[in-house]
Amino acid sequence: MNTGDDYEAVYRSLDAYSTWLYGAGSRSTSDVGGSEADPPARHTYETKGPYVLSVSSTWTAAFTLTGPNLSVALPVDVGTVAVTTTRDYRVVEIRGVLVG
């Protein structure tokens, strides 16, 4: 809370999402973070071999600044940030699942 003698910035993140590329021609996009127990994306590989996995996280941020010498709140658009990381992954064994 602004006491009148200090500056306060209220931050917000807008339009956050992640895109996973599985290296097998498929992808997933999610706007939730998920957890190990409830992941936002899953993929099952059906063929052994090397794959290049990639995840990109993108978000847009902004904040509003208030304080002394500011007659009105000052909105500041931070912009959009995208971070991508890639990793080689080798599927070494495929197991059959008996159904029925």
C-alpha positions in Angstrom: 0.0 0.0 0.0 1.3 3.4 -0.9 1.9 5.6 2.2 2.4 8.8 0.1 6.2 8.9 0.7 7.2 6.0 -1.4 6.7 4.6 -4.9 4.7 1.4 -5.4 4.8 -0.8 -8.5 1.9 -3.3 -9.0 3.1 -6.0 -11.4 0.9 -8.3 -13.5 1.6 -11.1 -16.0 -0.6 -11.4 -19.0 -1.0 -14.1 -21.6 1.5 -16.6 -20.2 1.8 -19.9 -22.1 4.3 -22.7 -22.9 4.7 -24.7 -26.1 6.4 -28.1 -26.1 7.9 -29.6 -29.3 8.4 -33.4 -29.0 10.7 -33.9 -31.9 8.2 -36.3 -33.5 6.2 -33.7 -35.4 3.8 -33.1 -32.6 3.4 -30.3 -30.1 1.4 -29.1 -27.1 0.5 -25.7 -25.9 -0.7 -24.8 -22.4 -1.5 -21.7 -20.4 -1.2 -23.5 -17.0 2.0 -24.4 -15.1 1.0 -27.8 -14.0 2.9 -30.1 -11.6 4.6 -33.4 -11.7 1.4 -35.1 -10.6 -0.7 -33.1 -13.1 1.6 -32.0 -15.9 0.3 -29.5 -18.6 1.6 -31.7 -21.4 2.4 -35.4 -22.1 3.7 -37.3 -25.1 4.2 -41.0 -25.8 7.0 -42.0 -28.2 6.1 -44.9 -30.5 9.5 -45.3 -32.2 13.0 -45.7 -30.8 15.6 -43.2 -31.9 17.0 -39.7 -31.3 14.7 -36.7 -30.8 15.2 -33.0 -30.1 12.9 -31.8 -27.4 12.1 -28.1 -27.0 10.0 -25.9 -24.7 9.2 -22.3 -25.2 7.7 -20.1 -22.5 6.2 -16.8 -23.5 4.6 -14.1 -21.3 3.6 -10.5 -21.5 4.1 -8.3 -18.4 3.1 -4.8 -17.3 3.1 -2.8 -14.1 1.5 0.4 -12.7 3.7 2.9 -10.8 2.3 5.2 -8.2 4.0 7.6 -5.8 5.0 11.1 -4.9 5.3 13.5 -7.9 3.0 11.3 -9.9 -0.4 13.0 -10.3 -1.9 9.8 -11.8 -0.9 6.2 -11.8 1.7 5.5 -14.5 1.1 2.3 -16.6 4.3 0.7 -17.9 4.1 -2.0 -20.6 7.1 -4.3 -20.1 6.5 -6.2 -23.3 6.6 -9.8 -24.3 9.4 -12.2 -23.4 10.1 -15.6 -24.9 12.5 -18.2 -23.5 13.3 -21.4 -25.4 15.5 -24.4 -24.4 16.3 -27.5 -26.4 17.6 -30.9 -25.4 18.6 -34.1 -27.2 16.6 -37.1 -26.0 17.1 -40.7 -27.1 14.2 -43.2 -26.8 16.0 -46.6 -26.3 13.1 -49.0 -25.6 9.5 -49.2 -26.6 7.3 -51.6 -24.6 4.2 -53.1 -25.9 1.0 -52.9 -23.8 -1.5 -55.7 -23.8 -5.0 -54.3 -24.0 -8.2 -56.2 -23.6 
